[in-house]
Amino acid sequence: MGFGKVILVDKNDMPIGVMDKLEAHEKGALHRAFSIFLFNYRGEMLLQKRATEKYHCGGLWSNTCCSHPQPDEKISDNMTQKLMQEMGISAPLQKAFTFLYRSEMANGLIEHELDHIYTGIYTGAPSVNPEEVEAWSYCSIEKIGLELQRNPEQFTPWFRLLFDPVVNHIQNLKRA
């Protein structure tokens, strides 16, 4: 199975090299990533449950889509392609913020990412790729918050870290 490459970056998101994706996660090397959070018009977040066969965090609930931009490609192009590949969705996206985090996962891999966070509106039913996504659900912010408190182990480490900042970002947009 080929895992592809990731773009190694410094804390200012300046590229400093390229590494195999699995190696980057084994070594905990800081690399560029993106995470997409889609909401319907009721304000419910579109979650995906990662396919069990994924090399990490399989069977866990997470944001709508996340991945790593490929070397020599724009993040916007990669996001559009990955969102279509995983969820069968085309939706306009807006940059929200960037988020630097490091999280050790149960299988010994390390997520150390400078994550570009994007949000958007989508109201339909996705057409998921079963190799990537086991299930999907629109859920209220309140329900997700309660589930994160009760059963945090059912969610990916990055989703647990990003949930509050994304919700705060969305609430600030509504106030503006």
C-alpha positions as CSV (number, residue, x, y, z in Angstrom):
1,M,0.0,0.0,0.0
2,G,1.4,3.4,-1.0
3,F,1.0,6.2,1.5
4,G,2.3,9.1,-0.6
5,K,4.3,12.0,0.6
6,V,3.8,14.9,3.0
7,I,5.3,18.4,3.0
8,L,7.6,18.9,6.0
9,V,7.3,22.5,7.3
10,D,8.6,24.7,10.1
11,K,6.3,26.3,12.6
12,N,5.7,29.2,10.2
13,D,4.5,26.8,7.4
14,M,7.7,27.2,5.4
15,P,8.4,24.0,3.4
16,I,11.7,22.3,4.5
17,G,11.4,19.0,2.7
18,V,9.3,16.0,1.8
19,M,8.9,12.7,3.5
20,D,6.9,9.5,3.1
21,K,3.6,9.9,5.0
22,L,4.0,6.8,7.1
23,E,7.6,7.8,8.0
24,A,6.5,11.3,9.0
25,H,3.8,9.8,11.3
26,E,6.3,7.3,12.8
27,K,8.9,10.0,13.5
28,G,6.4,12.7,14.5
29,A,7.8,15.1,11.9
30,L,6.0,18.4,11.5
31,H,4.1,18.4,8.2
32,R,1.3,20.3,6.4
33,A,-2.2,19.1,6.6
34,F,-5.8,20.3,6.0
35,S,-9.1,19.7,7.8
36,I,-12.5,20.4,6.4
37,F,-15.6,21.0,8.5
38,L,-18.9,21.2,6.7
39,F,-22.2,22.4,8.2
40,N,-25.7,22.2,6.9
41,Y,-28.1,25.2,7.2
42,R,-29.3,24.0,10.6
43,G,-25.8,24.4,11.9
44,E,-25.2,20.7,12.2
45,M,-21.7,19.4,11.5
46,L,-21.1,16.7,8.9
47,L,-19.0,14.0,10.6
48,Q,-17.4,11.0,9.0
49,K,-16.5,7.7,10.7
50,R,-13.2,6.7,9.2
51,A,-13.0,3.3,7.5
52,T,-11.8,0.6,9.9
53,E,-9.1,-0.4,7.5
54,K,-7.3,3.0,7.7
55,Y,-3.7,2.8,8.9
56,H,-4.5,5.0,11.9
57,C,-7.7,6.0,13.7
58,G,-9.9,3.6,11.8
59,G,-13.4,3.3,13.0
60,L,-13.2,6.7,14.8
61,W,-15.5,9.7,14.2
62,S,-13.9,12.8,12.8
63,N,-14.5,16.0,10.8
64,T,-15.9,15.9,7.3
65,C,-12.5,15.4,5.6
66,C,-8.8,15.7,6.3
67,S,-5.6,14.9,4.5
68,H,-2.2,16.2,3.4
69,P,-1.6,18.4,0.4
70,Q,0.8,16.9,-2.1
71,P,4.1,18.4,-3.0
72,D,3.9,20.9,-5.8
73,E,0.1,21.2,-5.6
74,K,-2.0,23.9,-4.1
75,I,-3.9,23.1,-0.9
76,S,-7.1,24.3,-2.5
77,D,-6.7,21.7,-5.4
78,N,-5.9,18.9,-3.0
79,M,-8.8,19.7,-0.7
80,T,-11.3,19.7,-3.6
81,Q,-10.0,16.4,-4.8
82,K,-9.9,14.7,-1.4
83,L,-13.4,16.0,-0.4
84,M,-14.8,14.5,-3.7
85,Q,-12.7,11.3,-3.3
86,E,-13.8,10.6,0.3
87,M,-17.3,12.1,0.6
88,G,-18.5,12.6,-3.0
89,I,-19.0,16.3,-2.2
90,S,-18.2,19.5,-4.0
91,A,-18.7,22.6,-1.8
92,P,-17.2,26.0,-1.6
93,L,-14.7,26.3,1.3
94,Q,-13.3,29.2,3.3
95,K,-10.1,29.3,5.2
96,A,-10.8,29.6,9.0
97,F,-7.4,29.4,10.6
98,T,-4.3,27.3,11.0
99,F,-3.7,25.0,14.0
100,L,-0.4,23.5,15.2
101,Y,-0.7,20.3,17.2
102,R,1.1,17.1,18.2
103,S,-0.8,14.0,19.3
104,E,0.4,10.5,20.0
105,M,-2.0,7.8,18.8
106,A,-2.7,4.4,20.3
107,N,-0.8,2.5,17.6
108,G,2.5,4.4,18.2
109,L,2.1,6.8,15.4
110,I,2.4,10.6,16.0
111,E,0.3,13.3,14.4
112,H,2.4,16.5,14.3
113,E,0.7,18.8,11.9
114,L,0.4,22.4,10.9
115,D,-3.3,22.0,10.0
116,H,-5.1,24.4,7.6
117,I,-8.7,24.5,8.8
118,Y,-11.5,25.2,6.2
119,T,-15.2,25.4,6.7
120,G,-18.2,25.4,4.3
121,I,-21.9,24.8,3.9
122,Y,-23.3,21.6,2.4
123,T,-26.8,20.3,2.9
124,G,-27.0,17.1,0.9
125,A,-26.3,13.5,1.6
126,P,-22.7,12.6,0.8
127,S,-21.8,9.7,-1.5
128,V,-19.0,8.2,0.5
129,N,-16.1,6.1,-0.6
130,P,-16.3,2.9,1.6
131,E,-12.5,2.5,1.4
132,E,-12.2,5.9,3.2
133,V,-15.5,6.3,5.2
134,E,-17.5,3.8,7.1
135,A,-20.4,6.0,8.0
136,W,-21.4,9.7,8.1
137,S,-23.8,11.8,10.2
138,Y,-25.0,15.4,10.6
139,C,-24.9,16.2,14.3
140,S,-25.7,19.2,16.4
141,I,-22.8,21.0,18.1
142,E,-24.4,20.2,21.4
143,K,-24.7,16.5,20.8
144,I,-21.1,16.3,19.6
145,G,-19.9,18.2,22.6
146,L,-21.7,15.8,24.9
147,E,-20.3,12.8,23.1
148,L,-16.8,14.2,23.3
149,Q,-17.2,14.5,27.1
150,R,-18.7,11.0,27.5
151,N,-16.8,9.0,24.9
152,P,-13.7,10.9,23.7
153,E,-12.1,7.7,22.6
154,Q,-14.7,7.4,19.8
155,F,-13.2,10.5,18.1
156,T,-9.9,11.1,16.3
157,P,-7.2,12.9,18.4
158,W,-7.2,15.9,16.0
159,F,-11.0,16.3,16.1
160,R,-11.0,16.4,19.9
161,L,-8.4,19.2,19.7
162,L,-10.1,21.1,16.9
163,F,-13.7,20.9,17.9
164,D,-13.8,23.9,20.3
165,P,-11.7,26.2,18.1
166,V,-13.8,25.5,15.0
167,V,-17.1,26.0,17.0
168,N,-15.7,29.3,18.4
169,H,-14.7,30.4,14.9
170,I,-18.2,29.7,13.5
171,Q,-19.9,31.5,16.5
172,N,-17.6,34.5,15.9
173,L,-18.6,34.6,12.2
174,K,-22.3,34.6,13.2
175,R,-21.7,37.5,15.6
176,A,-19.8,39.6,13.0
